[in-house]
């Protein structure tokens, strides 16, 4: 399933919503001015978030990267839970390889007998 991107109309509406003070765009999470920003799904697309203005949020680059890390983990977990619920199990098999060649053990050279320190 392809990711649903926001239309130009929605992106413009979100930018206008985040714009304050003489055309400066602010991050909707940290409320700091954002020179570079991303428009992201508030509820991730992979978890049923739609490409609507109500689900769009304008984030600065640092806030977006933090949110993306959390979203990736959440989406992966939800996929694992769904697969488990549906009964899709991956068969666990041993690794089939010939292994490594056995090395011959070298004989250890015995250590000399211990001597007292103050003799």
Order of alpha helices (4+ residues) and beta strands (2+ residues): alpha-beta-beta-beta-beta-alpha
